[in-house]
């Protein structure tokens, strides 16, 4: 499951290196990537071989999502971005 977050992780981790004029487009791309990620994560969860493996995958996925949310929120706060749809 956590592998499905790879693209989103890259997008958020490199956000601070983007030219300020590109930030709105990048935030939109992050929003789209979030929406696209759910079916990928659900599919990965269904592929888990047993309950313990699925439980562990969900726990790791949740931790990564919380970390990404924290990074994105910090970036928006630092740049004084009011539209937090991403």
C-alpha positions as CSV (number, residue, x, y, z in Angstrom):
1,X,0.0,0.0,0.0
2,X,2.7,2.5,0.9
3,X,4.2,2.1,-2.5
4,X,1.1,3.7,-3.9
5,X,2.1,6.9,-2.1
6,X,5.5,7.2,-3.9
7,X,4.4,9.7,-6.6
8,X,2.6,11.8,-4.0
9,X,5.5,11.7,-1.7
10,X,7.8,13.0,-4.4
11,X,5.4,15.8,-5.3
12,X,5.2,17.0,-1.8
13,X,8.9,16.6,-0.9
14,X,9.9,18.7,-3.9
15,X,7.3,21.3,-3.5
16,X,9.6,23.8,-1.8
17,X,11.9,23.7,-4.8
18,X,9.2,24.8,-7.3
19,X,9.2,28.3,-8.7
20,X,6.5,30.3,-6.8
21,X,4.5,30.9,-10.0
22,X,4.2,27.1,-10.4
23,X,2.9,26.5,-6.9
24,X,-0.9,26.7,-7.7
25,X,-0.5,24.2,-10.5
26,X,1.6,21.9,-8.3
27,X,-1.0,22.0,-5.5
28,X,-3.7,21.1,-8.1
29,X,-1.5,18.1,-9.2
30,X,-1.1,17.0,-5.6
31,X,-4.9,17.2,-5.1
32,X,-5.4,15.0,-8.2
33,X,-2.8,12.6,-7.1
34,X,-4.5,12.3,-3.7
35,X,-7.8,11.4,-5.5
36,X,-6.1,9.0,-7.8
37,X,-4.2,7.3,-4.9
38,X,-7.3,5.9,-3.1
39,X,-8.1,3.2,-5.7
40,X,-4.5,2.2,-5.9
41,X,-4.2,1.8,-2.1
42,X,-7.5,-0.1,-2.0
43,X,-6.3,-2.5,-4.6
44,X,-3.0,-3.0,-2.8
45,X,-4.9,-3.7,0.5
46,X,-7.1,-6.3,-1.2
47,X,-3.9,-8.0,-2.5
48,X,-2.5,-8.5,1.0
49,X,-2.0,-12.2,1.8
50,X,-3.4,-12.3,5.3
51,X,-5.0,-10.1,8.0
52,X,-1.7,-9.3,9.8
53,X,0.0,-8.2,6.6
54,X,-3.0,-6.1,5.6
55,X,-3.1,-4.5,9.1
56,X,0.5,-3.7,9.0
57,X,0.2,-2.2,5.5
58,X,-2.7,0.1,6.6
59,X,-0.7,1.2,9.7
60,X,2.3,2.2,7.6
61,X,0.1,3.8,4.9
62,X,-1.6,5.9,7.6
63,X,1.7,7.0,9.1
64,X,3.0,8.1,5.7
65,X,-0.3,10.0,5.0
66,X,-0.1,11.8,8.3
67,X,3.6,12.8,7.6
68,X,2.7,14.0,4.1
69,X,-0.3,16.0,5.4
70,X,2.0,17.6,8.0
71,X,4.6,18.6,5.4
72,X,2.0,20.0,3.0
73,X,0.2,21.9,5.8
74,X,3.6,23.4,7.0
75,X,4.4,24.4,3.4
76,X,1.1,26.2,3.0
77,X,1.4,27.9,6.3
78,X,5.0,29.0,5.6
79,X,4.0,30.4,2.1
80,X,0.7,31.9,3.5
81,X,-1.4,29.9,1.0
82,X,-5.0,30.1,1.9
83,X,-6.5,27.7,-0.6
84,X,-5.7,24.4,1.1
85,X,-7.7,22.1,-1.2
86,X,-4.6,20.0,-1.8
